[in-house]
């Protein structure tokens, strides 16, 4: 029968210490949380802008670049791909019926954008004023007519008649970024002020 001996202290393996592993994990988690907070702060940052020609003030996602072409009174595209447009039109002879105004607007946008399709209309009030919100899609063509380079744009447009003017405020993005539109739209509506805040 063999007798087992226990190794001396010098022969025993050193105990494994995991404190360094936990420290690295903690630093990594803090860094990830910090990056997420900074990203959320950047995504939720807004610039308050005033469109003097329309007497409209609103908050838009920060970092937008003004779009000079397109015939809009005001248009800006954000780094995330959202586009905000502000326009005004004289109240058409059809009057202030909101559904008729939305139909009239959809027809005029259909003349400007390929395959413009209104998807839904909701009538409500904004600061006590009657308003309609139209959800829409259209095809944006970047190159020649026969090219397959089409992007589907999805958005909301606010149609609100005030006195003899129809105010039109839209928020749109490529269809794949629809979640950004639905996230930003309530904030944009809540920030809207017409005629200097009246």
C-alpha positions in Angstrom: 0.0 0.0 0.0 1.4 3.3 -1.1 1.1 6.3 1.1 0.2 9.6 -0.5 1.9 12.6 0.7 0.5 16.1 0.4 2.7 18.5 -1.6 4.6 21.1 0.3 3.5 24.7 0.0 6.2 25.4 -2.6 4.9 22.6 -4.8 1.3 23.6 -4.7 -0.1 25.7 -7.6 -0.8 29.3 -6.9 -4.5 30.1 -6.3 -6.3 31.7 -9.3 -7.5 35.2 -8.6 -10.5 36.4 -10.7 -10.5 39.9 -9.5 -8.7 41.2 -12.6 -11.3 39.5 -14.8 -14.2 41.1 -12.9 -12.5 44.5 -13.2 -12.1 44.2 -17.0 -15.8 43.1 -17.2 -16.9 46.0 -15.1 -14.9 48.5 -17.2 -16.4 47.0 -20.4 -20.0 47.3 -19.0 -19.5 50.9 -17.9 -18.0 51.8 -21.3 -21.0 50.2 -23.2 -23.5 51.9 -20.9 -21.7 55.2 -21.4 -21.8 54.8 -25.2 -25.5 53.8 -25.2 -26.3 56.9 -23.1 -24.3 59.2 -25.4 -26.0 57.7 -28.5 -29.5 58.1 -27.0 -28.7 61.7 -26.0 -27.5 62.4 -29.6 -30.5 60.7 -31.1 -32.9 62.6 -28.9 -31.2 66.0 -29.3 -33.2 68.6 -31.0 -32.8 72.1 -32.6 -35.6 74.6 -32.3 -36.1 76.3 -35.6 -38.3 79.1 -36.8 -39.6 79.3 -40.4 -40.2 83.1 -40.6 -42.1 82.9 -44.0 -44.6 80.5 -42.4 -44.6 81.9 -38.8 -44.0 78.4 -37.6 -41.6 77.2 -34.8 -40.8 73.6 -34.2 -38.2 71.3 -32.7 -36.4 69.0 -35.2 -33.8 66.3 -34.7 -30.4 68.0 -34.2 -27.7 68.2 -36.9 -29.9 68.7 -39.9 -28.7 70.0 -43.2 -31.0 72.4 -45.1 -32.2 71.2 -48.5 -32.2 74.1 -51.0 -33.8 72.2 -53.9 -37.3 70.8 -54.1 -39.5 73.8 -53.9 -40.2 73.6 -50.2 -40.6 76.7 -48.1 -38.2 74.9 -45.6 -36.7 71.4 -45.7 -33.9 69.8 -43.7 -32.5 66.3 -43.6 -30.9 64.9 -40.5 -27.8 62.7 -40.2 -30.2 59.8 -39.4 -32.0 60.2 -42.7 -35.2 62.0 -41.5 -36.5 64.8 -43.6 -38.6 67.6 -42.2 -40.6 69.8 -44.6 -42.6 73.0 -43.8 -44.9 74.5 -46.5 -47.9 76.8 -46.7 -50.5 77.1 -49.3 -53.5 79.3 -49.7 -56.7 77.7 -48.5 -58.2 76.1 -51.7 -61.8 77.0 -52.7 -63.0 73.6 -51.2 -62.9 75.3 -47.8 -61.7 73.9 -44.5 -63.1 70.4 -44.6 -60.1 68.4 -43.4 -60.8 65.2 -45.4 -61.2 67.3 -48.6 -58.0 69.2 -47.8 -56.1 65.9 -47.3 -57.4 64.6 -50.6 -56.5 67.8 -52.3 -53.0 67.7 -50.8 -52.5 64.0 -51.7 -53.5 64.8 -55.3 -51.0 67.7 -55.5 -48.2 65.6 -54.0 -49.0 62.8 -56.4 -48.2 65.3 -59.2 -44.8 65.9 -57.7 -43.7 62.4 -56.4 -43.8 59.1 -58.2 -46.3 56.6 -57.0 -47.4 58.8 -54.1 -49.9 56.8 -52.0 -51.8 58.1 -49.0 -52.1 55.2 -46.5 -54.2 56.6 -43.7 -55.7 59.9 -42.4 -56.4 60.8 -38.8 -58.4 63.9 -37.8 -57.8 65.4 -34.4 -56.9 68.8 -32.8 -53.6 70.5 -32.1 -53.7 73.3 -29.5 -57.5 73.5 -30.1 -57.2 73.8 -33.9 -58.6 71.1 -36.2 -55.9 69.2 -37.9 -55.4 66.1 -40.1 -52.4 63.8 -40.2 -51.9 61.9 -43.4 -49.6 58.8 -43.5 -48.0 58.4 -47.0 -45.5 56.6 -49.1 -43.9 57.5 -52.4 -41.0 56.4 -54.6 -38.0 58.6 -54.7 -35.9 58.2 -57.9 -32.3 59.3 -57.7 -31.2 58.7 -61.3 -32.8 58.2 -64.8 -36.4 57.2 -65.2 -35.7 53.7 -66.5 -33.3 53.0 -63.7 -34.2 50.6 -60.9 -32.6 52.9 -58.3 -35.8 53.6 -56.4 -36.2 54.3 -52.7 -39.5 54.1 -50.9 -40.1 57.1 -48.6 -42.6 56.7 -45.7 -43.9 59.6 -43.7 -46.5 61.7 -42.0 -47.8 65.1 -43.0 -49.8 67.5 -40.8 -52.5 69.5 -42.6 -53.8 72.3 -40.5 -55.9 75.2 -41.9 -55.5 78.5 -40.1 -57.4 81.5 -41.4 -56.9 81.5 -45.2 -53.7 79.4 -45.1 -53.0 75.7 -45.0 -49.9 74.8 -43.0 -48.2 71.6 -44.1 -45.5 70.0 -41.9 -44.1 66.6 -42.8 -41.6 64.1 -41.4 -40.4 61.3 -43.7 -37.6 58.8 -44.1 -36.7 55.8 -46.2 -39.1 53.0 -45.4 -36.5 51.0 -43.5 -36.3 53.8 -41.0 -40.0 54.1 -40.3 -39.4 53.5 -36.6 -37.4 56.8 -36.4 -40.4 58.6 -38.0 -42.9 57.1 -35.5 -40.5 57.9 -32.6 -39.9 61.6 -33.6 -43.4 62.5 -34.9 -45.1 63.0 -31.5 -42.2 65.2 -30.4 -42.4 67.3 -33.5 -46.1 67.8 -33.1 -45.7 68.7 -29.4 -43.2 71.4 -30.3 -45.2 73.1 -33.1 -46.1 76.7 -32.6 -48.0 78.7 -35.2 -48.0 82.5 -35.8 -45.4 83.2 -33.2 -46.9 80.9 -30.6 -50.6 82.0 -30.8 
